[in-house]
Amino acid sequence: MMTSVPHPARLALLGVLLLSACAPRDLESPPVTVATAQGPVLCQLYTEGIVYWDRSIDRPDSMSAAQADAICLEEGQRLAARTSG
């Protein structure tokens, strides 16, 4: 799993959102399906600046919640990198 230091702009955005009391639901994108070797993982992603909330909402029975959440976090990071670069 890839880890990195959060970009200062992302931290600022997160601070603004926390101060404005936005609920995560206000920032949800339509669910995204990620194909894996074990089967499809359904991910709830959020705006490109807040990938820390990305999580799985459905996964194969053979996959742990932690594994599925990691897949969704990676997908959110991938999409954020694609749109910001």
N, C-alpha and C positions, 0 to 999 in steps of 0.2 A: 504494500500500500504506500502511496506517495504522500509524504508530509511536507509541508512548507510553512514558512512564516506568512501570516496573513498580510496582504497588501494594506498599507495605511488607509487608502480610500475605502476599502471594504470595512475596516474597523470603524471608520468615521460613519459610514452608512449604517452599520449595526448600532452604533451609539445613538444616531438620530432616530432610528426605528424604535429602539428601546425607550427613548425619552418620549416619543410620540405615542407610545402604548399601542403600536400596531400588533394585531394578532397574526400569528403565522398564516392563518387561513386567508387573510387579506392578500398574501403574497404568493399563494399557490399557483403553480402552472397546471395545465392538464396532466394527468398521470402519463408516464412514459414507460414503455415496456423494453427491458434490456434482455436480449437473448444470451443465455449462458449454456455451458455444457450440461448443467443439471436441469435446465428448463428455464422458462421465462420468469423474470423478476419484475414486478410492477412497482415503479418508483414514484413517490410524490416528491417532485422537485419544487424549488422555490425560485425567486428571482435570481439572476446570475450573480448578484453580489452577496447572496446569503446561502451558500451551498452547505453550510454547517447544519442546517435544518433538514437537508435532504435525507429521506429514509424510505425503506421498503414498506409497501402496504399489502403485498402478496408475494409469496415465494414458493418454490417447490418444497415439498415435505422433507426432502433429503438435505435441505440447506438450513443452516441456523439463521436466526434473526440477525446476528452480528455480521455474518457473511453477506447476507442480502443488503443490509444497511451500508456496508463497505462498498458494495457494487454500486449502489445508488449515489453514494458520496462521490465515487470516482466518475460516474456519469455526469453528475452536476458540475464537477470540476472540468471535465472534458468540454461540456457545452459552454461553460463560462469562458474557458480559454479560447474556444473557437469564435465566440462573438466579440471578445475583447481584443483579439489579435488581428 
